[in-house]
Amino acid sequence: MKMLKIKNLLALAILASPLVFAEANICLTDFQEKLPENSIKKIKEMRIKAFKHCLECGTTTCKLKKWDAANKPNQTVCNRLFCKPIKTSKVLYASNENYGYGITQVKFAYSLNQTGRIKDIILKDVRGEMDRKRALIYLEDNLRLLRYEPIKVDGKSYNLIELEGSTGWNIKEG
């Protein structure tokens, strides 16, 4: 296994990407963005209060509610409470796969299981240097490094399904 230091794309490049704007409710945009450790206790408390406001739940699974443009602040709060990781890696992981160099951007769907791990990754769109297969392997490798605070309310644990992500990377030689 080989660890590569990867520099994230400039914020402007990602924001200008049509992939970022393709979906109204993107949860994940950066492999290394996470909630601050000192806020996790407060996040847990706020989740209990926001559970019914932010999520539509069945017996074991929840989805984030859809918000219209007038309720964008609700969407922002709900995303921060329920779909930001608590643990990431400072260095992005890369398997022995030969990915090639250059910029790649992806749009994907995923879910979180009851223990706060990512599952059911579906690659929706790929643009840039990597082909679809390599981009999926790279994406899966790096998403495995993320950990989320499990959703537990009233003693019950929930999966969080139908989440959307859009991110990019620039693998540089050397």
C-alpha positions in Angstrom: 0.0 0.0 0.0 1.2 3.4 -0.9 0.3 6.7 0.8 0.3 9.7 -1.5 0.2 13.3 -0.5 -2.7 14.8 -2.4 -3.4 18.5 -2.5 -7.1 19.4 -2.7 -8.3 21.4 -5.6 -8.5 25.1 -5.0 -11.8 26.1 -3.6 -12.6 28.2 -6.6 -12.0 25.3 -9.0 -14.4 23.1 -7.0 -17.0 25.7 -6.6 -16.9 26.5 -10.3 -17.5 22.8 -11.1 -20.9 21.9 -12.5 -20.8 18.8 -10.4 -21.1 20.8 -7.1 -24.1 22.6 -8.4 -25.8 19.6 -9.9 -27.6 18.6 -6.6 -29.2 21.0 -4.2 -28.2 19.0 -1.0 -24.6 17.9 -1.1 -23.3 16.5 2.2 -19.7 15.6 1.4 -17.4 17.8 -0.6 -14.0 17.3 1.1 -12.4 14.1 2.4 -10.6 16.0 5.1 -13.4 18.3 6.4 -14.7 17.2 9.8 -16.5 18.4 12.9 -14.2 19.8 15.6 -13.7 17.3 18.4 -14.7 19.9 21.0 -18.2 20.2 19.3 -19.2 16.5 19.2 -20.9 16.6 22.6 -22.9 19.7 21.6 -23.8 18.1 18.2 -25.2 15.0 19.9 -27.4 17.2 22.1 -28.6 19.3 19.2 -29.3 16.1 17.1 -31.9 15.0 19.6 -33.7 18.3 19.3 -33.4 18.5 15.5 -34.1 14.8 14.8 -37.7 15.2 13.6 -37.0 18.6 12.0 -34.1 17.4 9.9 -34.9 13.7 9.2 -37.6 11.6 7.8 -37.3 8.2 9.5 -38.7 4.7 9.3 -38.0 1.9 11.7 -34.2 1.7 11.0 -33.4 4.2 8.3 -33.6 8.0 7.9 -33.2 10.4 5.0 -32.4 14.1 5.2 -35.5 16.2 4.5 -35.5 18.2 1.3 -35.5 21.9 1.7 -36.5 24.6 -0.8 -34.4 27.7 -1.5 -36.3 29.7 1.1 -35.2 27.2 3.8 -31.5 27.0 2.9 -30.5 27.7 6.5 -32.4 24.6 7.7 -30.6 22.5 5.1 -27.2 23.9 6.2 -27.9 23.2 9.9 -29.3 19.7 9.2 -26.3 18.8 7.0 -23.9 20.0 9.7 -25.6 18.0 12.4 -26.1 14.7 10.5 -23.7 14.4 7.6 -20.3 15.8 8.5 -17.6 13.2 9.6 -16.1 13.3 13.1 -12.9 11.6 11.9 -10.8 11.9 8.8 -7.2 11.3 7.7 -4.7 14.1 7.1 -3.2 12.2 4.2 -5.5 10.7 1.5 -5.1 7.0 1.0 -4.3 5.4 -2.2 -4.0 1.6 -2.8 -1.4 0.2 -5.1 -3.7 1.0 -8.0 -2.0 3.1 -10.7 -4.4 6.1 -10.8 -2.5 8.4 -13.0 -1.9 12.1 -12.4 -4.1 15.1 -12.7 -7.4 16.5 -11.7 -10.6 14.3 -11.3 -14.0 15.4 -10.0 -16.7 13.0 -9.0 -20.4 13.0 -7.9 -21.6 10.1 -5.9 -24.4 8.7 -3.6 -23.7 6.9 -0.3 -25.3 5.9 3.0 -24.2 5.7 6.6 -24.7 2.5 8.6 -25.8 2.4 12.2 -22.2 2.5 13.4 -21.3 5.6 11.5 -19.5 4.0 8.6 -20.0 4.7 4.9 -21.7 2.1 2.8 -23.5 1.7 -0.6 -21.2 4.0 -2.6 -22.6 4.7 -6.1 -20.5 6.7 -8.5 -22.8 9.0 -10.5 -20.5 11.1 -12.6 -16.7 11.3 -13.2 -14.8 14.1 -15.0 -11.1 14.5 -15.4 -8.1 12.2 -15.7 -9.3 9.0 -14.0 -11.5 6.5 -15.7 -14.7 5.4 -13.9 -13.2 2.2 -12.4 -10.1 4.0 -11.0 -12.1 6.9 -9.7 -14.5 4.5 -7.8 -11.6 2.6 -6.2 -9.9 5.9 -5.2 -13.2 7.3 -3.8 -14.0 4.1 -1.9 -10.4 4.0 -0.4 -10.7 7.5 0.9 -14.3 7.3 2.1 -13.4 4.2 4.2 -11.2 6.6 6.3 -14.1 8.7 7.4 -16.1 8.1 10.6 -19.4 9.6 11.5 -21.2 10.0 14.8 -23.9 7.2 14.7 -27.5 8.5 14.8 -29.0 7.3 18.1 -32.3 8.7 19.4 -34.3 7.2 22.3 -32.1 4.1 22.4 -32.6 3.4 18.7 -29.8 3.5 16.0 -30.5 4.5 12.5 -28.9 4.3 9.0 -28.8 7.5 7.1 -29.5 6.8 3.4 -29.6 8.6 0.1 -26.8 11.1 0.8 -25.0 12.9 -2.0 -21.4 13.9 -2.3 -19.3 15.8 -4.8 -15.6 16.2 -4.5 -12.4 16.4 -6.5 -8.7 15.7 -6.2 -5.4 16.5 -7.9 -2.8 13.7 -7.9 0.5 15.3 -8.5 3.7 13.5 -9.6 6.3 13.1 -6.9 
